């Protein structure tokens, strides 16, 4: 069962953005980091060192909602928001999206949306590496190349990521590639990339359930397949038993799993956080509403 001191870490966008902490029922909301000018998007947790890591998209935003300037960076903080430090400097990538921590390799993995990349580094920001790049130059205008969500299956040695596609375009994809780094491999010309799902409305964030070999994702596209929480088991490299766990979000974005308690948490740009029952598809409830548009979230176990 969950400990009373378990927390959800939630990123809130506004004129000055915030990193929030709350109880899993949405109560006891605390501001860990305030007055962020750059827009945070992804957050992950290193439970051993008790660190939070969060990505930034930038401050220069066009009318279509994209961030074209090279303004991405990653910051680290303690669980209480103290001792903040930039570990991947401003301009090291374009637009930071979902980020995950993989304890076995002691690395952070994230997506660079307008940079069209999946990247990683050590937890101190060193050894910056590009695993795949889906385009260069003006190809970034093609949203089918935009990398957003990322998940790592360390045991089988895979990285999964989303290509969100055009808004509500039904051209979104979930991709997979080997986790291992091959010396001299050109990230623009990988021949070992697989398509796991194609023709999705607009897939966003991913989470991997190692014990059950199951991939979870949010989709912010149009109903009925979009604005949903989804999952599919992976068997022999192929997805099986795809099901929609919950419908009717308003631009679903962030995703965090609490597997011991068989629940998932989803944040949406409309400013709400939902809790979904993993054992009863269709069953969920709003636990939090307010404080601006919400992006990434993570589950912090006490």
C-alpha positions in Angstrom: 0.0 0.0 0.0 1.1 3.6 -0.4 2.8 5.4 2.4 1.1 8.5 3.7 4.2 10.4 2.7 4.2 9.3 -1.0 4.0 12.4 -3.3 3.1 13.4 -6.8 5.5 15.8 -8.4 3.6 17.9 -11.0 4.8 20.6 -13.4 2.6 23.7 -13.8 2.8 26.2 -16.7 1.9 29.8 -16.3 3.4 33.3 -16.7 5.8 32.0 -14.1 5.9 28.2 -14.0 6.2 25.9 -10.9 7.2 22.5 -9.7 4.5 21.3 -7.4 4.3 18.5 -4.9 1.0 17.0 -3.6 -0.3 13.9 -1.8 -1.6 11.1 -4.1 -5.2 12.2 -3.3 -4.5 15.7 -4.6 -4.3 17.3 -1.1 -1.5 19.1 0.7 -0.3 21.0 -2.4 3.2 22.5 -1.9 5.3 24.7 -4.3 8.8 23.2 -4.5 10.2 25.6 -7.2 8.5 28.9 -8.2 8.9 31.7 -10.7 10.3 29.6 -13.6 10.5 31.7 -16.7 11.3 28.8 -19.0 8.5 26.2 -19.5 9.1 22.9 -17.7 7.8 19.7 -19.4 9.2 16.4 -18.1 10.1 15.3 -14.6 11.7 12.2 -13.2 13.1 10.9 -9.9 16.4 9.4 -8.7 15.2 7.7 -5.5 18.7 6.7 -4.2 20.1 10.2 -4.3 16.7 11.8 -3.6 16.9 14.1 -6.7 14.3 15.5 -9.0 15.3 16.2 -12.7 13.1 18.3 -15.0 13.4 19.5 -18.6 12.7 22.9 -20.0 11.2 23.7 -23.4 12.4 27.4 -23.5 10.8 30.8 -23.2 10.5 31.8 -26.9 7.2 30.3 -28.1 5.4 30.9 -31.4 1.7 31.3 -32.0 1.4 27.6 -33.0 2.7 26.6 -29.6 6.1 25.3 -30.7 9.5 26.2 -29.3 12.0 26.7 -32.2 14.9 28.3 -30.4 17.8 26.3 -29.0 16.7 27.0 -25.4 16.4 23.5 -23.8 18.1 22.5 -20.6 17.8 20.2 -17.6 17.8 21.1 -13.9 18.3 19.0 -10.8 16.9 19.7 -7.3 16.5 17.9 -4.0 13.1 16.4 -3.2 12.1 19.6 -1.3 13.2 21.8 -4.2 16.4 23.0 -2.6 20.0 22.9 -4.1 18.8 23.5 -7.6 21.5 23.1 -10.3 21.5 23.2 -14.1 23.2 19.9 -15.2 22.6 20.1 -18.9 23.2 23.7 -19.9 20.9 26.1 -21.8 21.2 25.4 -25.6 22.4 21.9 -25.4 19.2 20.9 -27.2 16.1 22.6 -28.5 13.0 21.6 -26.6 13.1 19.3 -23.6 10.1 17.0 -23.3 9.5 13.8 -21.2 12.5 12.6 -19.2 13.1 9.2 -17.4 15.8 8.0 -15.0 17.2 4.5 -15.5 18.9 3.3 -12.4 20.9 0.5 -13.8 22.8 2.7 -16.2 22.6 5.7 -13.9 21.4 7.8 -16.9 18.7 10.2 -17.8 16.9 9.8 -21.1 14.7 12.5 -22.7 13.1 13.7 -26.0 14.0 16.9 -27.8 10.9 17.7 -29.7 11.8 20.4 -32.2 15.4 19.0 -32.2 13.9 15.7 -33.4 16.1 13.7 -31.0 16.1 11.1 -28.3 19.1 11.9 -26.0 20.7 10.8 -22.7 23.4 11.7 -20.2 24.8 10.8 -16.9 23.0 12.2 -13.8 25.7 14.9 -13.5 25.0 16.0 -17.0 28.1 14.5 -18.5 28.4 12.2 -21.5 25.6 13.9 -23.5 24.6 11.5 -26.3 22.1 11.4 -29.2 20.5 8.0 -29.7 18.4 8.8 -32.7 17.6 11.9 -34.8 14.6 11.9 -37.1 15.5 14.9 -39.2 17.7 18.1 -39.7 17.2 21.7 -40.4 13.7 22.7 -41.7 12.5 19.1 -41.4 11.7 20.2 -37.9 8.6 21.8 -39.3 7.3 18.3 -40.0 5.5 17.3 -36.7 5.7 13.7 -37.7 9.4 13.9 -36.8 8.7 15.4 -33.3 9.9 13.2 -30.4 8.0 13.7 -27.2 7.6 10.7 -24.9 10.3 8.2 -23.8 10.5 5.0 -21.8 13.3 2.5 -21.2 13.0 -1.3 -21.0 16.5 -1.9 -19.5 16.1 -5.6 -19.0 15.3 -6.3 -22.7 17.5 -3.4 -23.9 15.0 -1.2 -25.6 14.2 2.5 -25.8 10.6 3.4 -26.7 9.6 6.9 -27.8 6.6 8.7 -29.4 6.5 10.7 -32.6 3.4 12.7 -31.9 2.5 13.8 -35.4 0.3 16.7 -36.4 -2.4 17.7 -33.9 -5.3 15.2 -34.0 -3.7 14.0 -37.3 -3.9 10.2 -36.7 -0.3 9.9 -37.9 1.3 9.5 -34.5 3.7 6.6 -33.9 5.4 4.7 -31.0 8.9 3.6 -32.0 11.5 1.3 -30.5 15.3 1.0 -30.9 18.1 -0.8 -29.0 19.3 0.8 -25.8 22.9 -0.2 -26.3 25.2 2.3 -27.9 27.0 1.3 -31.0 30.3 3.2 -31.6 30.2 5.2 -34.8 26.5 4.8 -35.3 24.9 7.8 -37.1 21.7 8.8 -35.2 20.2 10.1 -38.5 20.7 6.8 -40.3 19.8 4.0 -37.8 18.6 0.8 -39.5 17.5 -0.8 -36.3 14.4 1.4 -35.5 11.1 -0.4 -35.3 7.5 1.0 -35.5 5.5 -0.4 -32.6 2.3 1.5 -33.3 1.3 3.6 -36.3 -1.8 5.8 -37.1 -2.3 7.0 -33.5 -4.2 10.3 -32.9 -1.4 12.1 -31.1 0.6 10.0 -28.6 2.5 11.9 -25.9 4.1 10.4 -22.7 5.2 6.9 -22.1 5.7 4.6 -19.1 7.1 1.1 -19.0 5.9 -1.7 -16.6 8.8 -4.1 -16.4 7.1 -6.8 -14.4 4.2 -7.1 -16.8 6.1 -6.2 -20.0 3.5 -3.5 -20.6 3.7 -0.1 -22.3 1.5 2.7 -21.1 0.9 6.0 -22.9 -1.2 9.2 -23.0 -2.8 10.5 -26.3 -3.9 14.1 -26.6 -5.6 13.7 -30.0 -9.3 13.7 -30.8 -11.7 11.2 -29.4 -12.6 8.4 -29.5 -9.1 7.0 -29.6 -7.5 10.3 -28.5 -7.5 12.1 -25.1 -7.0 8.7 -23.6 -4.8 6.6 -21.3 -3.7 3.4 -23.1 -1.7 0.3 -22.5 -0.5 -2.7 -24.5 1.6 -5.7 -23.5 4.7 -6.5 -25.5 5.2 -10.1 -26.6 8.0 -11.2 -28.9 8.6 -7.6 -29.9 4.9 -7.0 -30.8 2.1 -5.2 -29.0 -0.8 -7.3 -27.9 -4.0 -6.6 -26.0 -4.1 -2.9 -26.6 -6.8 -1.3 -24.5 -8.0 2.2 -23.5 -8.1 2.5 -19.8 -9.7 6.0 -19.5 -11.3 8.4 -21.9 -12.4 12.1 -22.0 -9.3 13.9 -21.0 -8.7 17.5 -22.1 -5.3 17.2 -23.8 -3.7 14.4 -21.8 0.0 14.9 -21.3 1.9 13.6 -18.3 1.8 10.0 -17.0 3.1 8.3 -13.8 2.5 4.8 -12.5 2.0 3.5 -9.0 2.1 -0.2 -9.8 2.1 -1.5 -6.2 -1.3 0.2 -5.7 -2.5 -0.6 -9.3 -3.1 3.0 -10.3 -1.9 5.6 -12.8 -1.9 9.4 -12.7 -2.5 11.5 -15.8 -2.1 15.3 -16.1 -3.7 17.4 -18.7 -3.2 20.9 -20.2 -6.7 21.8 -18.9 -5.1 21.8 -15.4 -6.4 18.6 -13.9 -4.8 15.5 -12.5 -6.7 12.2 -12.8 -6.1 8.9 -11.0 -7.0 5.8 -13.0 -7.6 2.3 -11.7 -5.3 -0.1 -13.6 -7.5 -3.2 -12.8 -10.8 -1.6 -13.8 -10.7 0.2 -17.2 -13.0 3.1 -17.3 -12.7 3.8 -13.6 -11.0 7.0 -12.6 -11.5 10.4 -10.9 -10.1 13.9 -10.8 -7.9 14.4 -7.7 -6.6 18.0 -8.5 -7.7 21.0 -10.6 -6.1 24.4 -10.8 -2.8 26.3 -10.9 -2.5 26.6 -14.6 -1.7 24.2 -17.5 -0.1 21.0 -16.4 2.6 19.0 -18.2 4.8 16.3 -16.7 4.4 14.4 -13.4 6.2 11.7 -11.5 5.3 9.4 -8.5 7.6 9.7 -5.5 7.5 6.7 -3.2 8.5 7.4 0.4 
